[in-house]
Amino acid sequence: MHRSSPSAPIASPTFAACAVVSALLLAAGVVVATETPVGRIEGVAVAGPGGRGIADASCTVAPAGLRAVTGKDGAFQFARVPVGLQTVACSKAGWLATSAAVAVVAGQTAQVRLVLPTLPKAADAPTRQDDSAKTEPAQPDPAAKRDKVSGGYGSAKAMVFHGSGTVSGGGKIALGAAGVGASVSVARSSAGMAYRVQPAPAAPAPADFNREGYDAIDESSFHTVRDQPLSTLSIDVDTAAYSNVRRFLTSGQLPPKDAVRIEELINYFPYAYPGPSDDEPFAVHTEVGAAPWNRSHRLVRVGIQGRRIDMRNLPPANLVFLIDVSGSMAPPDRLPLLQRSLALLTRSLRPQDKVAIVVYAGAAGLVLPSTPGSNQAAILGALERLRAGGSTAGGAGLQLAYDVAAAQFGKGAANRVILCTDGDFNVGVSSDGELVELIEKRRASGVFLTVLGFGTDNYQDGKMQKLADKGNGHHAYIDTLAEAQKVLVGEVGGTLLTIAQDVKIQVEFNPSMVKGYRLIGYENRLLAARDFNDDKKDAGELGAGHAVTALYEIVPASSPEPLAAVDRLKYQEPTLRPAAATGELMTVKLRFKPPAGAVSKLLARVVVDAGHAGLDGASEDFRFAAAVAAWGLLLRDSPFKGSATFALVGELARGAVGADPDGYRHELVSLVARSGEIPRP
């Protein structure tokens, strides 16, 4: 095992926790101390009043931006929670997401019990839900006194219903998580709060019920170094594929093969890459070990870690929320979830930030002009008033959003359009080619594009991938409020601030050490070798704090394994000259431009293979990334999966979970187990 880490670790606060807390304190005019007072939260998530603990539920603390996964008994805990009012939320497929407000006191432990009601029966609830399960509502006390629940939340013994209305005198409150139009009757008695879910009438499914769209992936095969000594690609920081795959698995289905982009599965997870110790925007790290699915092959990990920037040092953000309010956005996993997601981002805004809101359905319109982050009430109010209906003029919405972004453009600011949609554009400019051309023309203005996908059965993944790629932004898929917390709060620096653009990687392999190689994933990000030095060629962007990982599977030069090769040339000889016996496996070169620059800069790193067998000497991060890659190969039923099995992947991932403060790796272990239980059609 060999690891190369040219940059020494630098001390920095945890970005997810520090970013939002600092922003809120600054907005209130409070001077931020070097050491923030903290407390603890301990709790349990249970299935219904008096029910059993729910294992593997995803729990978050907002606005602190913390995340954990419940144990077998449903228990969870958060250490070092900033003092003040925090919201603890837990969710899992089959139950309604539940949250509670908790006051955190310095040096003390707050206790919370979250009761997650089960979802309504499929026959009674909207069919366009990811999570459907039997509901067992508590029977309200007939003699109970009806009470008012304000602000869209009702609580009893830390049980909270997410909604959008109020309850007074026996009224009802809308439950976004239970379906549009669904309601819950709330009654208070000495025993606590009783409730009854009244689901909305199920809307008939359209004839083309499942019309999700994915671009075909032509999986990369092995190349011989003699024929193709160079591998060139654009970086990719998108993570949409992971949360989309999770959505399929939690609903009991294997994802379509083309929905599984392995590089996005790998890049979903944070790794312990040190940031740069010099003036460069990122640091480069490499590591070599055995490929767990083929022990005669080597696996090379190339990691890039973007500079982490404290929220207090981020430039002002000039944002345009571009929101799809067409009829297809009506289900609860679309516009209702979208509204709650953008509300999380809104609450982390600073006074110097600005937000405008553009919506589109049959036509596009401006529903909120540029508004400072200090006026969060106006932004939240505009979001809450949105309703879905009509066709989808996405092209017109993009044009208007870019016009609004240009009008509020700030030099040196993070100028960005955040598009929220299921991707179903069907009016006006709607083809992939037309939309890409529109975005390519507008990105030169310095306004970048982030694309957030929502929804099931109509999700146009391929279209949104193209838009984010050409808009100098990234693509995420929001399937839960916890995912929104991760993308829009925990990773807000990378979401809003680009630190390097047109980042390309080119690897040159040493034929004396490498017979053949295969890049795992990145099929839609491959570049021609000549593109590496072409500064006019568009490539991926790296945001503050973002990390990128690429894996190469290597066939050693000493291997007797036959590899397909082209015929030898008749009129010329290959110019490859084996390097001296230095142990160099390959050289990694990177080109990038500063955010506002036009001329690229070159970095290079040499990778040496110490030749250690097995994975025992590999870092936890290496072993975990290898496990995720093997999982992706299995989900794709790849011809290159070798001896990989879900059991092998699960064992490898469990052994590399490490500290896992946010619970992401534990969730992966749970998803791998579920993957092995679902029969392949």
C-alpha positions in Angstrom: 0.0 0.0 0.0 1.3 3.4 -0.9 -0.3 6.7 -0.1 0.9 10.1 -1.4 -0.3 13.1 0.5 1.8 16.1 -0.6 -0.3 18.5 1.5 -0.2 18.5 5.3 -3.5 18.6 7.1 -4.7 22.0 8.2 -6.8 22.7 11.2 -10.3 23.9 10.2 -13.7 23.8 11.9 -16.3 21.3 10.7 -17.8 23.1 7.7 -21.4 21.7 8.1 -21.7 22.8 11.7 -19.8 26.0 11.5 -21.3 27.4 8.3 -24.9 27.8 9.3 -24.3 28.7 13.0 -21.9 31.4 11.9 -24.3 32.7 9.4 -27.1 33.0 11.9 -24.9 34.7 14.5 -23.6 37.2 11.9 -27.1 37.9 10.7 -28.0 38.9 14.3 -24.9 41.1 14.6 -23.2 38.8 17.1 -19.4 38.5 17.2 -18.5 34.9 16.7 -16.2 33.5 19.5 -13.3 31.2 18.6 -14.8 28.4 20.8 -18.6 28.0 20.3 -20.4 26.7 23.4 -21.9 23.3 22.8 -24.1 20.7 24.5 -25.4 17.2 23.6 -28.7 15.7 22.3 -29.7 12.1 23.0 -32.9 10.6 21.8 -34.8 7.7 20.4 -37.0 7.3 17.3 -40.0 4.9 17.8 -42.7 3.5 15.5 -45.9 5.1 16.6 -47.0 6.0 20.2 -45.6 3.3 22.5 -44.0 1.5 19.6 -40.6 -0.1 19.1 -37.4 1.7 18.3 -36.7 2.2 14.6 -33.3 1.1 13.5 -31.3 2.8 10.7 -33.5 5.9 10.7 -31.7 9.1 9.4 -31.7 11.9 12.0 -30.5 15.4 11.6 -30.0 18.6 13.7 -30.8 21.9 12.1 -29.5 24.5 11.8 -26.3 22.9 13.2 -26.1 20.6 10.1 -25.4 17.4 12.0 -26.5 13.9 11.0 -26.7 10.5 12.6 -28.3 7.0 12.1 -30.3 5.3 14.8 -29.1 2.0 16.3 -31.0 -1.2 16.6 -33.0 0.2 19.5 -33.8 3.4 17.7 -31.4 5.4 19.9 -29.3 8.3 18.5 -27.0 11.0 19.9 -25.3 14.1 18.8 -22.2 15.5 20.5 -21.0 19.1 20.3 -24.3 20.6 19.3 -24.2 24.5 19.3 -26.2 26.0 22.1 -29.6 27.5 21.3 -32.8 26.3 19.7 -32.2 23.3 17.4 -34.6 21.2 15.4 -34.1 17.4 15.6 -35.7 15.4 12.7 -35.8 11.7 12.0 -37.0 9.9 8.8 -37.1 6.5 7.3 -38.9 4.8 4.4 -42.4 3.7 5.6 -42.8 6.4 8.3 -43.7 10.1 8.2 -40.7 12.3 8.9 -41.0 13.8 12.4 -39.2 16.6 14.1 -39.0 18.5 17.4 -37.6 21.7 18.7 -34.9 21.2 21.3 -33.2 23.8 23.5 -29.5 23.0 23.8 -27.7 24.3 26.9 -23.9 24.5 27.2 -22.4 21.4 28.9 -25.8 19.7 29.3 -27.6 16.8 27.5 -31.1 17.4 26.1 -33.4 14.3 25.8 -35.9 13.9 22.9 -38.3 11.1 21.9 -39.5 11.2 18.3 -42.6 9.3 17.4 -42.8 8.5 13.7 -46.4 7.7 12.4 -46.6 5.0 9.7 -47.6 6.1 6.3 -51.2 5.5 5.0 -52.2 2.4 3.2 -51.4 2.4 -0.5 -55.1 2.2 -1.3 -55.9 5.3 0.7 -52.9 7.5 0.0 -51.5 9.1 -3.2 -49.8 6.5 -5.3 -47.0 8.8 -6.3 -45.1 8.3 -3.0 -41.8 6.6 -2.5 -42.6 5.5 1.1 -45.9 3.7 1.6 -46.8 1.5 4.6 -49.7 0.6 6.8 -50.9 3.4 9.1 -52.0 2.8 12.6 -53.3 6.2 13.8 -54.0 6.7 17.5 -57.7 7.2 18.4 -58.3 10.7 19.7 -60.0 11.0 23.1 -63.6 12.0 22.4 -63.6 14.2 25.6 -60.3 15.8 24.7 -60.1 19.6 24.4 -59.3 20.8 20.9 -56.4 23.2 20.9 -54.6 25.5 18.4 -51.4 24.4 16.6 -49.7 27.3 15.0 -47.1 27.8 12.3 -47.8 24.5 10.5 -46.5 22.3 13.4 -48.3 20.4 16.1 -46.3 18.9 19.0 -46.9 16.6 21.9 -44.2 14.9 23.8 -41.7 15.9 21.1 -43.9 14.6 18.3 -44.3 17.1 15.4 -46.4 17.0 12.3 -44.9 18.9 9.3 -47.6 20.8 7.6 -48.7 24.1 6.1 -51.8 25.2 7.9 -53.2 25.7 11.4 -55.5 23.9 13.8 -58.1 25.7 15.8 -61.3 24.4 17.4 -61.0 20.9 16.1 -59.8 22.0 12.7 -57.3 20.2 10.4 -53.7 20.8 9.4 -52.2 19.9 6.0 -49.6 17.2 6.1 -47.2 17.6 3.2 -45.5 14.3 3.9 -48.9 12.4 3.7 -49.9 13.8 0.3 -51.3 17.0 -1.1 -54.6 17.7 0.5 -54.1 15.2 3.3 -54.9 16.4 6.8 -54.6 15.4 10.4 -57.1 16.1 13.2 -55.3 17.0 16.4 -56.7 16.8 20.0 -54.9 17.5 23.2 -55.7 15.7 26.4 -54.0 14.9 29.7 -52.5 11.9 28.0 -50.8 14.0 25.3 -51.7 14.7 21.7 -53.8 12.3 19.7 -54.1 12.5 15.9 -56.0 10.9 13.0 -54.7 11.1 9.4 -57.3 11.9 6.7 -55.6 11.2 3.4 -56.4 13.1 0.2 -58.2 11.3 -2.6 -55.7 9.5 -4.8 -55.2 11.1 -8.1 -55.4 8.7 -11.1 -52.0 7.8 -12.5 -51.3 9.1 -16.0 -51.1 6.6 -18.9 -47.3 7.1 -19.1 -47.0 6.6 -15.4 -43.3 5.8 -15.3 -41.4 7.8 -17.9 -38.1 8.5 -16.1 -35.2 9.3 -18.4 -31.6 8.3 -18.1 -28.8 8.7 -20.6 -27.2 5.3 -21.7 -23.9 4.5 -20.1 -21.4 2.7 -22.3 -19.2 1.2 -19.6 -15.5 1.7 -20.1 -13.5 -1.5 -20.9 -9.8 -2.2 -20.3 -7.3 -0.3 -22.6 -3.8 -1.5 -23.3 -1.1 1.0 -22.4 0.7 0.3 -25.7 -2.3 1.5 -27.7 -3.7 4.2 -25.3 -1.1 5.4 -22.8 -3.3 8.5 -21.8 -6.6 8.7 -20.0 -8.2 12.1 -19.9 -11.4 13.2 -18.1 -13.3 16.1 -16.7 -13.9 16.0 -12.9 -17.4 15.4 -11.7 -18.7 16.5 -8.2 -22.4 15.5 -8.9 -24.0 13.2 -6.3 -27.5 12.8 -7.8 -27.0 9.1 -8.7 -26.5 8.0 -5.1 -29.6 9.6 -3.6 -31.6 8.4 -6.6 -30.3 4.8 -6.2 -31.2 5.1 -2.5 -34.7 6.1 -3.5 -35.1 3.0 -5.6 -33.7 0.6 -3.0 -35.9 2.0 -0.1 -38.9 1.5 -2.3 -37.9 -2.2 -2.8 -36.6 -1.9 -6.4 -33.2 -2.2 -8.0 -32.4 0.9 -9.9 -32.1 1.0 -13.7 -28.5 0.2 -14.8 -28.1 3.6 -16.4 -29.2 5.3 -13.2 -26.0 4.0 -11.5 -23.2 6.4 -12.2 -20.4 4.8 -10.1 -18.3 8.0 -9.8 -21.3 9.8 -8.2 -21.8 6.9 -5.7 -18.1 7.2 -4.7 -18.2 11.0 -4.5 -21.3 11.2 -2.4 -19.2 10.4 0.7 -16.7 12.7 2.5 -13.1 11.4 2.7 -10.3 12.5 5.1 -8.3 14.3 2.4 -6.2 17.1 3.8 -6.8 20.4 2.1 -4.0 22.4 0.4 -1.2 23.7 2.5 -0.1 26.1 -0.3 -1.9 28.8 -2.4 -3.4 26.2 -4.7 -7.3 25.9 -4.6 -7.0 22.1 -4.0 -4.7 19.3 -2.9 -4.0 16.0 -4.8 -3.7 12.7 -3.0 -3.1 9.2 -4.4 -3.2 5.6 -2.9 -2.6 2.2 -4.4 -3.9 -1.2 -3.2 -5.5 -4.4 -4.3 -8.8 -4.5 -6.2 -11.2 -6.4 -3.9 -13.1 -7.9 -6.8 -10.0 -9.1 -8.6 -7.0 -9.5 -6.3 -4.6 -9.9 -9.2 -5.4 -6.3 -10.3 -4.3 -3.1 -8.6 -6.6 -0.2 -7.7 -5.4 3.4 -7.8 -7.3 6.1 -6.0 -6.8 9.7 -7.2 -8.3 12.2 -4.8 -8.7 16.0 -5.0 -9.7 18.1 -2.0 -10.9 21.6 -2.5 -10.0 24.3 -0.1 -12.4 24.5 2.8 -13.7 28.0 3.4 -15.5 29.2 6.5 -19.0 30.6 5.9 -17.9 33.9 7.3 -15.4 34.2 4.5 -17.7 33.4 1.6 -18.4 36.2 -0.8 -22.0 37.5 -0.9 -24.4 35.1 -2.7 -26.7 36.4 -5.3 -29.2 33.6 -5.9 -32.2 33.0 -8.1 -34.5 30.2 -7.1 -35.9 28.9 -10.4 -38.8 26.7 -9.4 -40.9 24.3 -11.5 -44.6 24.7 -10.4 -46.1 22.8 -13.3 -48.7 20.1 -12.7 -46.2 17.3 -12.5 -44.7 18.9 -9.4 -47.9 18.5 -7.3 -47.0 15.2 -5.5 -45.5 15.5 -2.0 -42.0 14.4 -3.1 -41.8 17.3 -5.5 -43.0 20.8 -4.7 -43.8 20.3 -1.0 -40.4 18.8 -0.4 -38.8 21.5 -2.6 -40.4 24.2 -0.5 -39.1 22.8 2.7 -35.7 22.2 1.2 -35.2 25.8 0.0 -36.5 27.0 3.4 -33.4 25.3 4.9 -31.1 27.3 2.6 -33.1 30.5 3.3 -32.6 30.2 7.0 -28.8 30.1 6.5 -28.7 33.3 4.5 -26.7 36.3 5.7 -27.8 40.0 5.4 -25.4 40.5 2.4 -26.9 37.6 0.5 -29.8 38.1 -2.0 -32.5 35.9 -3.3 -35.0 36.3 -6.1 -37.6 33.7 -7.0 -38.7 32.8 -10.6 -41.4 30.2 -11.3 -42.5 28.5 -14.4 -45.5 26.4 -15.5 -47.3 27.3 -18.7 -45.3 30.5 -18.6 -42.5 32.0 -16.5 -42.9 34.8 -13.9 -41.0 36.6 -11.1 -42.8 36.0 -7.8 -40.1 37.7 -5.6 -37.7 40.4 -6.7 -34.1 40.4 -5.3 -34.5 40.3 -1.5 -31.8 40.5 1.1 -31.1 37.6 3.3 -32.1 39.7 6.4 -35.7 39.6 5.1 -36.1 35.8 5.5 -39.8 36.2 6.2 -40.5 37.6 2.7 -38.5 34.8 1.1 -40.1 32.0 3.2 -43.6 33.5 2.6 -43.1 33.5 -1.2 -42.0 29.9 -1.0 -45.0 28.8 1.1 -47.5 30.4 -1.3 -46.4 28.4 -4.3 -48.9 25.9 -5.8 -48.5 23.4 -8.7 -50.5 23.4 -11.9 -50.2 23.7 -15.7 -47.6 22.7 -18.4 -43.8 23.1 -18.2 -42.2 26.1 -20.0 -38.7 25.3 -18.6 -36.8 27.1 -21.3 -38.7 30.4 -20.7 -38.0 30.0 -16.9 -34.3 29.6 -17.5 -34.2 32.7 -19.7 -36.0 34.8 -17.2 -33.9 33.4 -14.3 -30.7 34.3 -16.1 -32.1 37.8 -16.8 -32.9 38.3 -13.2 -29.4 37.0 -12.2 -27.8 39.4 -14.6 -29.8 42.3 -13.1 -28.7 41.6 -9.6 -25.2 40.5 -10.6 -22.4 41.4 -8.2 -18.7 41.4 -9.1 -16.9 39.0 -6.8 -20.2 37.5 -5.5 -21.4 34.0 -6.0 -23.9 34.6 -8.8 -26.0 31.4 -9.3 -29.3 30.1 -10.5 -30.7 27.2 -8.5 -33.1 25.2 -10.7 -35.5 22.9 -8.9 -37.5 20.5 -11.1 -38.4 17.0 -12.1 -36.9 17.9 -15.4 -40.0 17.5 -17.5 -39.8 20.5 -19.9 -42.5 20.3 -22.5 -43.4 23.8 -23.7 -41.3 26.2 -25.8 -37.5 25.6 -25.7 -37.5 22.0 -24.3 -35.2 19.7 -26.3 -31.8 18.9 -24.7 -29.9 20.6 -27.5 -31.9 23.8 -27.3 -31.6 24.0 -23.5 -27.9 23.3 -23.6 -27.3 25.9 -26.2 -29.2 28.5 -24.1 -27.2 27.7 -21.0 -23.8 27.7 -22.8 -24.5 31.2 -24.0 -25.4 32.4 -20.5 -22.6 30.8 -18.5 -20.1 33.1 -20.0 -21.7 36.0 -18.0 -20.4 34.5 -14.8 -23.7 33.1 -13.6 -23.4 29.4 -12.7 -26.2 26.9 -12.5 -27.1 24.3 -9.8 -29.7 21.7 -10.6 -31.8 20.0 -7.9 -33.9 17.1 -9.0 -37.1 16.0 -7.3 -39.8 13.4 -7.8 -40.6 9.8 -8.9 -41.9 8.3 -12.1 -41.3 11.4 -14.2 -37.7 12.3 -13.2 -35.6 13.4 -16.2 -32.2 12.6 -14.9 -30.4 12.8 -18.3 -31.7 16.2 -19.1 -30.7 17.6 -15.7 -27.2 16.1 -16.0 -26.6 18.0 -19.2 -27.9 21.3 -17.9 -25.7 21.2 -14.8 -22.7 20.2 -16.8 -23.1 22.9 -19.3 -24.1 25.5 -16.7 -20.8 25.3 -14.8 -22.6 23.8 -11.8 -23.5 20.5 -10.3 -26.5 18.2 -10.0 -28.0 16.7 -6.9 -31.2 14.7 -6.3 -33.3 15.5 -3.3 -35.3 12.5 -2.0 -35.6 13.5 1.6 -35.3 16.6 3.8 -32.1 15.1 5.3 -30.6 15.1 1.8 -31.6 18.8 1.4 -29.9 19.5 4.7 -26.7 17.8 3.4 -26.7 19.6 0.0 -28.0 23.0 0.8 -26.7 23.5 4.4 -23.8 21.1 5.1 -22.2 21.6 1.7 -23.4 25.1 1.0 -19.9 26.4 0.3 -19.4 23.9 -2.5 -22.9 24.5 -3.7 -22.5 28.3 -4.0 -18.8 29.1 -4.4 -16.7 27.8 -7.3 -12.9 27.8 -6.5 -11.6 26.2 -9.7 -13.2 25.8 -13.1 -12.6 23.6 -16.2 -10.7 21.0 -14.0 -9.3 18.2 -16.1 -7.3 15.1 -15.2 -4.9 13.3 -17.5 -3.1 10.2 -16.5 0.0 8.8 -18.3 0.7 5.1 -17.5 4.2 3.6 -17.4 4.2 0.6 -19.8 7.0 -1.1 -17.8 4.6 -1.3 -14.8 1.1 -1.3 -16.4 -0.2 -3.6 -19.1 -3.8 -2.3 -19.1 -6.1 0.0 -17.2 -9.8 0.8 -16.7 -11.3 4.0 -15.4 -14.3 3.1 -13.1 -17.2 5.4 -14.0 -16.9 8.8 -15.5 -18.2 7.4 -18.9 -20.0 10.7 -19.6 -17.0 12.8 -18.6 -14.3 11.3 -20.9 -12.2 13.8 -23.0 -9.9 13.3 -25.9 -6.2 13.5 -25.1 -5.9 16.8 -27.0 -8.6 18.4 -25.0 -6.4 18.4 -21.9 -4.3 21.3 -23.2 -7.2 23.1 -24.9 -8.3 26.0 -22.6 -11.5 26.4 -24.7 -12.7 22.9 -23.8 -15.3 23.0 -21.1 -14.8 20.7 -18.0 -16.0 20.3 -14.5 -16.1 22.9 -11.7 -14.8 22.4 -8.1 -16.6 24.1 -5.2 -15.3 25.2 -1.8 -14.8 22.1 0.3 -15.7 19.7 -2.5 -13.7 16.5 -2.9 -13.4 14.4 -6.1 -12.3 10.8 -6.2 -11.4 8.7 -9.3 -10.5 5.0 -9.3 -8.4 3.2 -11.9 -8.3 -0.6 -12.1 -4.8 -1.6 -13.2 -3.6 -4.9 -14.8 0.2 -5.2 -13.9 2.7 -5.5 -16.7 3.8 -8.9 -15.3 0.2 -10.3 -15.6 -0.3 -13.1 -18.2 -3.9 -11.9 -18.6 -4.7 -11.3 -22.3 -6.1 -7.9 -23.2 -7.8 -6.9 -26.4 -5.4 -4.7 -28.5 -5.4 -3.1 -32.0 -3.2 -4.6 -34.7 0.4 -3.4 -34.9 0.9 -0.4 -37.2 2.4 -1.1 -40.6 4.1 2.2 -41.4 5.2 3.4 -38.0 6.4 2.1 -34.7 4.9 3.0 -31.4 6.9 5.8 -29.7 6.4 4.4 -26.1 9.7 4.2 -24.2 9.5 2.3 -20.9 10.6 4.4 -18.0 13.6 3.5 -15.9 12.9 1.0 -13.1 11.8 3.7 -10.6 8.6 2.0 -9.6 6.5 4.8 -11.1 3.1 3.5 -11.9 1.8 6.6 -13.6 1.9 10.4 -13.6 -1.3 12.3 -12.8 -1.6 15.8 -14.4 -4.3 18.3 -13.6 -5.3 21.5 -15.4 -7.6 24.1 -14.0 -8.6 27.8 -14.3 -9.4 30.2 -11.5 -13.1 31.0 -11.3 -12.8 34.2 -13.4 -9.7 33.2 -15.4 -9.3 32.1 -19.0 -5.8 30.5 -18.9 -5.2 27.2 -17.2 -2.6 26.1 -14.7 -0.8 22.7 -14.7 -0.1 20.5 -11.7 1.5 17.0 -11.8 2.0 14.2 -9.3 3.9 10.9 -9.7 2.3 7.7 -8.4 4.5 4.9 -7.1 3.2 1.4 -6.3 4.9 -0.1 -3.3 3.4 -3.5 -4.3 1.8 -4.4 -0.9 -0.7 -7.3 -1.4 -4.2 -7.3 0.1 -6.2 -4.5 1.7 -5.0 -4.7 5.3 -2.6 -1.9 4.9 -5.0 0.4 3.1 -6.6 3.4 4.7 -10.3 3.3 5.7 -11.1 5.8 3.0 -9.5 3.6 0.3 -11.3 0.5 1.5 -14.6 2.3 1.7 -14.3 3.9 -1.7 -13.4 0.4 -3.1 -16.5 -1.1 -1.4 -18.7 1.6 -3.0 -17.2 1.0 -6.4 -17.8 -2.7 -6.1 -21.4 -2.0 -5.0 -21.9 0.1 -8.2 -20.5 -2.7 -10.3 -23.0 -5.1 -8.8 -25.9 -2.8 -9.2 -25.0 -2.3 -12.9 -24.4 -6.1 -13.2 -21.1 -5.1 -14.8 -19.1 -7.6 -16.8 -16.1 -6.2 -14.8 -17.6 -7.1 -11.3 -15.2 -10.1 -11.0 -15.8 -11.9 -7.7 -17.7 -9.1 -6.0 -20.8 -10.1 -4.1 -23.1 -8.0 -1.9 -21.9 -9.9 1.1 -18.2 -9.1 0.2 -19.1 -5.4 -0.3 -21.0 -5.3 3.0 -18.1 -6.8 4.9 -15.6 -4.4 3.3 -17.8 -1.4 3.9 -18.6 -2.3 7.6 -14.8 -2.6 8.2 -14.2 0.9 6.8 -17.0 2.9 8.4 -14.7 4.7 10.8 -16.0 7.6 12.9 -18.8 8.4 10.5 -20.2 11.5 12.4 -23.0 12.1 9.8 -24.1 8.5 9.5 -23.6 8.4 5.7 -21.4 5.3 5.7 -23.7 3.4 8.1 -26.5 4.2 5.6 -24.5 2.7 2.8 -24.0 -0.5 4.7 -27.8 -0.7 5.2 -28.4 -0.1 1.5 -25.9 -2.8 0.4 -27.7 -5.3 2.6 -31.0 -4.3 1.0 -29.5 -4.5 -2.5 -28.7 -8.2 -1.9 -32.3 -8.9 -0.8 -34.0 -7.6 -3.9 -34.2 -10.2 -6.8 -32.9 -9.0 -10.1 -35.8 -9.0 -12.7 
